[in-house]
């Protein structure tokens, strides 16, 4: 038996079979996984170059307000999402344990956004843009599932009971924040003015947020409070997504203000910018222990496989 151990939820340690950490590292060192991440990076950049931020080869049949929002999204894609996918691919080639978690964030974000890219514009007929965006969505969704499978095999930093509860509370607060943004609609029934002529856009976001993001965040948050092992994996996976979406929303609002959009609200843009900074800060704070030390030098941070 190896001297390497894992922490149980009660603080005891149990021996790990010899060679297990090496197997975990090898599970992440998959060239195919890295190449697929590089492919996602490439298509995201191509889409941005062809879109309203670039050559405008791709034209969306949407209002000026939603076009401004699309430009904001593409800025975040170039600055954050594509580079994160590239970094995840490079780390995957090295077998770094953080690779699948970073990959999950960028791939899940991409899948989330391209559902809206396909459904939102309400195309009256087929266009190659729809097929292109559908393929990006399919690639992103497949990578999200692949990243989760790999992430579930990776060692994550041991959390004390206090840290586990704090992180669980953070997830519950994030879920509550997203839900709060829809309360005016749920209470009054009126859509935000910028979506009056783009109802499909709004309801696609509504479906993704309240049908996928909020439930997943709540389950992970409650799981952390209860000490469930899968919730530790979900924490890092979800925070990768939360590091990207608030900046994208803030960028959309800022672009509207910069372009003098009739639906722009400067105060809202400022608030969303603050939320974005907080989101990135939270994700960085939570991710640092995962990124700080490589697997091979931290056997004590192996997965908790206790009941």
TITOR-684280 format. One line per 2 residues: number of its first residue (from 1); their letters; for each residue z, y, x of N, C-alpha, C. Coordinates in steps of 0.2 Angstrom, whole numbers. Layout:
# residues N
NUM> a> Z/Y/X/Z/Y/X/Z/Y/X ~ ...
# end
This chain:
# residues 307
1> xx> 0/-6/4/0/0/0/0/6/4 ~ -3/12/2/-3/18/6/3/22/4
3> xx> 4/26/9/10/31/8/9/36/3 ~ 2/37/1/0/42/-3/3/41/-10
5> xx> 5/46/-13/9/45/-20/6/50/-25 ~ 8/49/-31/6/53/-37/13/55/-40
7> xx> 13/61/-43/19/63/-47/18/61/-54 ~ 24/58/-56/24/56/-63/27/62/-67
9> xx> 26/62/-74/29/68/-78/36/69/-77 ~ 40/64/-75/47/64/-74/49/67/-67
11> xx> 44/68/-63/46/70/-56/46/64/-51 ~ 46/58/-54/46/52/-49/39/51/-46
13> xx> 39/48/-40/32/46/-37/31/39/-38 ~ 25/37/-38/23/30/-38/17/29/-33
15> xx> 17/24/-30/12/22/-25/5/22/-27 ~ 1/25/-23/-6/25/-25/-10/19/-21
17> xx> -14/15/-24/-18/10/-20/-21/13/-14 ~ -22/10/-8/-25/12/-3/-32/13/-4
19> xx> -35/19/-2/-42/20/-2/-44/24/-9 ~ -39/25/-13/-41/28/-20/-43/35/-19
21> xx> -40/39/-15/-42/46/-14/-49/47/-11 ~ -51/42/-7/-58/42/-4/-63/41/-10
23> xx> -61/36/-14/-65/34/-20/-66/40/-24 ~ -61/44/-25/-61/50/-30/-66/55/-27
25> xx> -65/56/-20/-70/61/-17/-77/59/-17 ~ -78/52/-16/-85/50/-16/-88/51/-23
27> xx> -84/50/-29/-86/51/-35/-89/58/-37 ~ -87/63/-33/-89/70/-34/-95/71/-29
29> xx> -96/67/-24/-101/68/-19/-107/65/-21 ~ -110/67/-26/-116/65/-29/-122/69/-28
31> xx> -127/68/-24/-133/72/-23/-136/74/-30 ~ -137/69/-34/-140/70/-40/-137/76/-45
33> xx> -130/75/-44/-126/80/-48/-127/87/-45 ~ -127/88/-39/-128/94/-35/-135/97/-37
35> xx> -140/92/-36/-147/94/-37/-148/97/-44 ~ -145/94/-49/-145/96/-56/-142/103/-57
37> xx> -137/104/-53/-134/111/-54/-138/116/-50 ~ -142/114/-45/-147/119/-42/-152/120/-47
39> xx> -154/115/-51/-160/116/-56/-157/121/-61 ~ -151/120/-63/-148/125/-68/-148/132/-65
41> xx> -146/132/-59/-146/139/-56/-153/142/-56 ~ -158/138/-55/-165/140/-54/-168/142/-61
43> xx> -167/138/-66/-170/140/-73/-166/146/-76 ~ -160/147/-74/-156/153/-77/-159/159/-73
45> xx> -160/159/-67/-163/165/-64/-170/166/-66 ~ -174/161/-67/-181/162/-70/-181/165/-77
47> xx> -176/162/-81/-176/165/-88/-174/173/-87 ~ -170/175/-83/-168/182/-82/-174/186/-79
49> xx> -177/183/-75/-183/187/-72/-188/188/-77 ~ -189/183/-82/-194/183/-87/-192/187/-93
51> xx> -186/189/-93/-183/192/-99/-183/199/-99 ~ -179/202/-104/-179/210/-104/-176/213/-98
53> xx> -172/210/-94/-169/213/-88/-174/213/-82 ~ -180/209/-83/-185/208/-78/-191/210/-80
55> xx> -196/206/-80/-203/207/-82/-205/208/-89 ~ -200/206/-93/-201/206/-101/-207/202/-103
57> xx> -208/197/-99/-213/192/-101/-210/188/-108 ~ -204/187/-108/-201/184/-114/-198/190/-118
59> xx> -201/190/-124/-199/195/-129/-195/192/-135 ~ -190/195/-136/-186/192/-142/-187/197/-148
61> xx> -188/193/-154/-189/197/-160/-182/199/-163 ~ -179/203/-160/-172/205/-162/-172/213/-162
63> xx> -166/215/-165/-165/223/-165/-164/225/-158 ~ -164/232/-158/-162/235/-151/-155/234/-149
65> xx> -151/234/-154/-144/232/-152/-143/225/-149 ~ -146/220/-152/-146/214/-149/-150/213/-142
67> xx> -155/217/-142/-159/217/-135/-154/220/-130 ~ -150/225/-131/-146/228/-127/-140/222/-125
69> xx> -138/219/-130/-133/214/-128/-136/208/-124 ~ -143/206/-125/-146/201/-121/-146/204/-114
71> xx> -148/210/-113/-148/213/-106/-141/212/-103 ~ -136/214/-106/-129/213/-103/-128/205/-102
73> xx> -130/201/-106/-129/194/-104/-133/192/-98 ~ -139/194/-97/-143/193/-91/-140/195/-85
75> xx> -137/201/-85/-133/204/-79/-128/199/-77 ~ -124/197/-82/-118/192/-80/-121/185/-78
77> xx> -127/183/-80/-130/177/-78/-132/178/-71 ~ -135/183/-69/-137/184/-62/-131/185/-57
79> xx> -125/189/-59/-120/191/-55/-115/185/-55 ~ -114/181/-60/-108/177/-61/-110/169/-62
81> xx> -114/168/-67/-115/161/-69/-120/157/-65 ~ -126/160/-63/-130/157/-58/-127/156/-51
83> xx> -123/161/-48/-120/159/-42/-114/154/-43 ~ -111/154/-48/-105/149/-49/-108/142/-49
85> xx> -114/141/-53/-117/135/-53/-120/133/-46 ~ -122/137/-42/-124/136/-35/-119/134/-31
87> xx> -113/138/-31/-107/136/-27/-105/129/-29 ~ -105/127/-36/-102/121/-38/-107/115/-35
89> xx> -113/117/-35/-118/112/-32/-117/111/-25 ~ -115/116/-21/-114/115/-14/-107/112/-13
91> xx> -102/113/-17/-96/109/-16/-97/102/-18 ~ -101/101/-23/-102/94/-25/-105/90/-19
93> xx> -110/93/-15/-112/90/-9/-107/88/-4 ~ -102/92/-4/-96/91/1/-91/86/-2
95> xx> -91/84/-9/-86/80/-12/-80/84/-13 ~ -80/91/-14/-74/94/-15/-72/93/-23
97> xx> -66/92/-24/-63/91/-30/-64/96/-35 ~ -65/103/-33/-66/108/-38/-73/108/-41
99> xx> -78/105/-38/-85/105/-40/-86/104/-47 ~ -84/98/-50/-85/97/-57/-82/102/-62
101> xx> -76/105/-60/-73/110/-64/-77/116/-64 ~ -79/119/-58/-84/124/-58/-90/123/-62
103> xx> -93/117/-61/-99/115/-64/-98/115/-72 ~ -93/113/-74/-91/113/-81/-91/120/-84
105> xx> -88/125/-81/-88/131/-83/-95/135/-84 ~ -99/134/-79/-106/137/-79/-110/133/-84
107> xx> -110/127/-84/-114/123/-88/-112/124/-96 ~ -106/124/-97/-104/125/-104/-105/132/-106
109> xx> -105/137/-102/-107/144/-104/-114/144/-105 ~ -118/141/-101/-125/141/-102/-127/138/-109
111> xx> -124/132/-110/-125/128/-117/-123/133/-122 ~ -118/136/-122/-115/141/-127/-120/146/-128
113> xx> -123/149/-123/-127/155/-124/-134/153/-127 ~ -137/147/-124/-143/146/-126/-144/143/-133
115> xx> -138/141/-136/-138/139/-143/-140/146/-147 ~ -137/151/-145/-139/158/-148/-146/160/-146
117> xx> -148/159/-140/-155/161/-139/-160/157/-143 ~ -159/151/-145/-164/147/-149/-163/149/-156
119> xx> -157/149/-159/-156/150/-166/-156/158/-168 ~ -153/162/-164/-152/169/-165/-158/173/-167
121> xx> -164/173/-163/-170/177/-165/-173/175/-171 ~ -172/169/-174/-175/167/-180/-183/168/-180
123> xx> -186/164/-175/-193/164/-174/-196/162/-180 ~ -202/165/-182/-206/164/-188/-210/158/-186
125> xx> -212/156/-180/-216/151/-178/-214/148/-171 ~ -217/143/-169/-216/140/-163/-218/145/-157
127> xx> -215/145/-152/-216/149/-146/-214/145/-140 ~ -217/145/-134/-215/142/-128/-208/144/-126
129> xx> -206/150/-128/-199/152/-126/-194/148/-130 ~ -195/146/-136/-191/141/-139/-190/135/-136
131> xx> -195/132/-134/-195/125/-130/-192/126/-123 ~ -193/132/-120/-190/133/-113/-182/134/-114
133> xx> -180/137/-119/-173/138/-120/-170/132/-123 ~ -173/128/-126/-171/122/-129/-170/117/-123
135> xx> -174/117/-118/-174/113/-112/-168/115/-108 ~ -167/122/-107/-161/124/-104/-154/122/-107
137> xx> -154/122/-114/-148/120/-117/-147/113/-116 ~ -152/109/-116/-151/101/-115/-149/100/-108
139> xx> -152/104/-103/-149/103/-96/-142/105/-96 ~ -140/110/-99/-133/113/-98/-129/108/-102
141> xx> -130/106/-108/-126/101/-111/-125/95/-108 ~ -130/92/-105/-130/86/-101/-125/87/-95
143> xx> -126/93/-91/-122/94/-86/-115/95/-88 ~ -113/98/-93/-107/99/-96/-103/92/-97
145> xx> -107/88/-100/-104/81/-101/-103/77/-94 ~ -108/78/-90/-107/75/-83/-101/78/-79
147> xx> -101/84/-79/-95/87/-76/-89/85/-78 ~ -88/84/-85/-82/82/-88/-80/75/-85
149> xx> -85/71/-85/-84/64/-83/-81/64/-76 ~ -84/68/-71/-82/68/-64/-76/72/-64
151> xx> -74/77/-68/-68/81/-67/-62/76/-69 ~ -63/72/-74/-58/67/-76/-56/63/-71
153> xx> -60/62/-65/-58/57/-60/-55/61/-54 ~ -55/67/-54/-52/71/-49/-45/73/-49
155> xx> -42/73/-43/-35/75/-43/-34/82/-44 ~ -29/84/-48/-27/91/-49/-20/93/-47
157> xx> -19/99/-46/-13/101/-43/-7/99/-48 ~ -2/96/-45/4/95/-49/7/101/-52
159> xx> 9/101/-58/12/107/-61/19/105/-63 ~ 24/110/-61/31/109/-63/31/110/-71
161> xx> 36/108/-74/37/109/-81/36/116/-83 ~ 39/121/-79/38/128/-81/31/130/-81
163> xx> 27/128/-75/20/130/-75/16/127/-80 ~ 18/121/-82/14/118/-87/14/121/-93
165> xx> 21/123/-95/22/127/-101/19/134/-101 ~ 19/137/-96/16/144/-95/8/143/-96
167> xx> 5/139/-93/-2/138/-94/-4/136/-101 ~ 0/131/-104/-1/129/-111/-1/135/-115
169> xx> 4/140/-114/5/146/-118/-1/151/-117 ~ -4/151/-111/-10/155/-110/-16/153/-114
171> xx> -17/146/-114/-22/143/-118/-21/145/-125 ~ -15/144/-128/-14/146/-135/-15/153/-136
173> xx> -14/158/-132/-15/165/-133/-22/166/-132 ~ -26/163/-128/-33/164/-128/-37/162/-134
175> xx> -34/156/-137/-37/154/-143/-35/159/-149 ~ -29/161/-149/-27/166/-154/-31/173/-153
177> xx> -33/175/-147/-37/181/-146/-44/180/-149 ~ -47/174/-148/-54/173/-151/-53/173/-158
179> xx> -49/169/-161/-48/169/-168/-47/176/-171 ~ -43/180/-168/-42/187/-171/-48/191/-171
181> xx> -53/190/-167/-59/194/-168/-63/192/-174 ~ -61/187/-177/-65/185/-184/-61/186/-190
183> xx> -55/188/-189/-50/189/-195/-53/195/-200 ~ -56/200/-197/-58/205/-202/-64/202/-206
185> xx> -68/198/-203/-74/195/-207/-71/190/-212 ~ -66/186/-210/-63/181/-214/-59/184/-220
187> xx> -56/190/-218/-52/193/-223/-56/197/-228 ~ -62/201/-225/-65/205/-230/-72/203/-231
189> xx> -75/198/-227/-82/195/-229/-88/199/-226 ~ -87/205/-224/-92/209/-221/-93/208/-214
191> xx> -100/207/-212/-101/206/-205/-101/212/-201 ~ -100/212/-195/-101/218/-191/-108/221/-192
193> xx> -108/228/-191/-114/231/-193/-120/229/-189 ~ -119/228/-182/-124/226/-178/-127/219/-179
195> xx> -124/215/-184/-127/209/-186/-129/209/-193 ~ -130/215/-196/-132/215/-203/-139/212/-203
197> xx> -143/213/-198/-150/211/-198/-151/205/-194 ~ -146/202/-191/-146/196/-187/-140/191/-189
199> xx> -140/189/-195/-135/185/-197/-134/178/-194 ~ -140/176/-192/-140/169/-189/-137/170/-182
201> xx> -138/175/-178/-134/176/-172/-127/176/-173 ~ -124/180/-178/-117/180/-179/-114/173/-181
203> xx> -118/170/-186/-115/163/-188/-115/158/-183 ~ -120/158/-178/-120/153/-173/-114/154/-168
205> xx> -113/161/-167/-107/162/-163/-101/160/-166 ~ -100/162/-173/-94/160/-177/-93/152/-176
207> xx> -99/148/-177/-98/141/-177/-96/139/-170 ~ -99/141/-165/-97/139/-158/-90/141/-156
209> xx> -88/147/-158/-81/149/-157/-75/146/-161 ~ -76/146/-167/-71/143/-171/-72/135/-173
211> xx> -78/133/-171/-79/126/-172/-78/121/-166 ~ -79/125/-160/-79/121/-154/-73/124/-149
213> xx> -74/131/-147/-70/134/-142/-63/134/-144 ~ -61/137/-150/-54/137/-152/-51/130/-153
215> xx> -54/125/-156/-51/119/-157/-49/116/-150 ~ -54/116/-145/-54/113/-139/-48/117/-135
217> xx> -47/123/-136/-42/127/-132/-35/125/-135 ~ -35/125/-142/-29/123/-145/-26/116/-143
219> xx> -31/111/-143/-29/104/-141/-27/104/-134 ~ -30/108/-129/-28/108/-122/-21/111/-122
221> xx> -20/117/-125/-14/121/-125/-8/116/-127 ~ -9/113/-133/-4/109/-135/-2/103/-131
223> xx> -8/100/-128/-7/95/-124/-3/96/-118 ~ -5/102/-115/-1/104/-109/7/105/-111
225> xx> 8/108/-116/15/109/-118/19/102/-119 ~ 15/97/-121/18/90/-122/17/86/-116
227> xx> 14/89/-111/13/85/-104/8/80/-104 ~ 3/80/-109/-3/75/-109/-7/76/-103
229> xx> -8/70/-99/-12/71/-93/-19/73/-94 ~ -23/72/-99/-30/74/-100/-30/82/-101
231> xx> -25/85/-103/-24/92/-104/-24/96/-97 ~ -22/92/-92/-22/96/-85/-29/96/-83
233> xx> -33/91/-84/-41/92/-83/-44/97/-87 ~ -42/97/-94/-45/102/-98/-43/109/-96
235> xx> -38/110/-94/-35/117/-92/-40/120/-87 ~ -42/116/-82/-47/119/-77/-54/120/-79
237> xx> -56/115/-83/-63/115/-86/-63/121/-91 ~ -59/122/-95/-59/128/-100/-59/134/-97
239> xx> -54/135/-91/-54/141/-88/-60/143/-84 ~ -64/139/-82/-70/140/-79/-75/144/-84
241> xx> -74/141/-91/-78/145/-96/-75/151/-98 ~ -69/152/-98/-66/158/-100/-67/164/-95
243> xx> -68/161/-88/-69/166/-83/-76/170/-84 ~ -81/167/-88/-87/169/-89/-89/173/-95
245> xx> -86/170/-101/-88/173/-107/-85/180/-108 ~ -78/182/-107/-76/189/-108/-80/194/-104
247> xx> -82/192/-97/-86/197/-94/-93/198/-97 ~ -96/193/-100/-102/193/-104/-102/198/-110
249> xx> -96/197/-114/-95/201/-119/-94/208/-117 ~ -90/209/-112/-89/216/-109/-96/219/-107
251> xx> -100/215/-104/-106/218/-101/-111/220/-107 ~ -111/216/-113/-115/217/-118/-113/224/-121
253> xx> -106/225/-122/-104/231/-125/-105/237/-120 ~ -104/236/-114/-106/242/-109/-113/244/-109
255> xx> -117/239/-109/-125/240/-110/-126/244/-116 ~ -123/243/-121/-124/246/-128/-122/254/-127
257> xx> -117/255/-123/-114/262/-122/-119/265/-117 ~ -121/262/-112/-125/265/-107/-132/267/-110
259> xx> -135/263/-115/-141/264/-118/-141/268/-124 ~ -135/271/-126/-134/275/-132/-136/271/-138
261> xx> -134/265/-138/-135/261/-144/-131/264/-150 ~ -134/264/-156/-130/267/-162/-124/263/-164
263> xx> -123/257/-162/-118/253/-164/-113/253/-158 ~ -114/257/-152/-109/256/-147/-103/260/-148
265> xx> -97/257/-146/-91/260/-146/-88/260/-139 ~ -87/266/-137/-84/267/-130/-78/264/-129
267> xx> -73/265/-134/-66/262/-133/-66/255/-133 ~ -71/252/-137/-71/245/-138/-74/242/-131
269> xx> -79/245/-128/-81/243/-122/-76/243/-116 ~ -72/248/-116/-66/249/-112/-61/243/-113
271> xx> -59/242/-119/-55/236/-120/-57/230/-118 ~ -64/228/-120/-67/222/-118/-67/221/-110
273> xx> -68/227/-107/-69/227/-100/-62/225/-97 ~ -56/227/-100/-50/226/-98/-48/218/-99
275> xx> -51/216/-105/-50/209/-107/-54/204/-102 ~ -60/207/-100/-64/203/-95/-60/202/-88
277> xx> -57/208/-86/-53/208/-79/-47/203/-80 ~ -44/203/-86/-38/199/-87/-40/192/-87
279> xx> -46/190/-90/-49/183/-90/-50/181/-83 ~ -54/185/-80/-56/183/-73/-49/182/-69
281> xx> -45/186/-69/-38/186/-66/-35/180/-67 ~ -34/178/-74/-31/172/-76/-34/166/-73
283> xx> -41/166/-73/-45/160/-71/-44/159/-63 ~ -44/165/-60/-43/164/-52/-36/162/-51
285> xx> -31/164/-54/-24/162/-53/-23/155/-55 ~ -26/152/-60/-25/145/-61/-29/141/-57
287> xx> -35/143/-54/-39/139/-50/-37/139/-43 ~ -34/144/-40/-32/145/-33/-29/138/-30
289> xx> -24/135/-34/-22/129/-31/-27/124/-30 ~ -32/124/-35/-37/118/-35/-42/120/-29
291> xx> -43/126/-27/-48/128/-22/-45/129/-15 ~ -38/130/-15/-35/132/-9/-36/126/-4
293> xx> -34/120/-6/-34/115/-1/-38/109/-3 ~ -42/106/2/-46/101/1/-43/94/-1
295> xx> -46/90/-5/-43/84/-7/-40/79/-1 ~ -44/79/5/-42/75/10/-36/77/13
297> xx> -34/83/13/-28/85/16/-22/86/11 ~ -23/84/5/-18/85/0/-17/79/-5
299> xx> -15/73/-2/-14/67/-6/-9/68/-11 ~ -4/73/-10/2/73/-15/-1/77/-21
301> xx> -7/79/-21/-10/82/-27/-14/78/-31 ~ -13/71/-30/-17/66/-34/-16/66/-41
303> xx> -21/63/-45/-20/63/-52/-13/60/-54 ~ -10/62/-60/-5/59/-63/-7/54/-68
305> xx> -6/48/-66/-8/42/-70/-3/39/-74 ~ 3/42/-75/9/40/-78/7/41/-86
307> x> 11/37/-90/9/37/-97/11/44/-100
# end
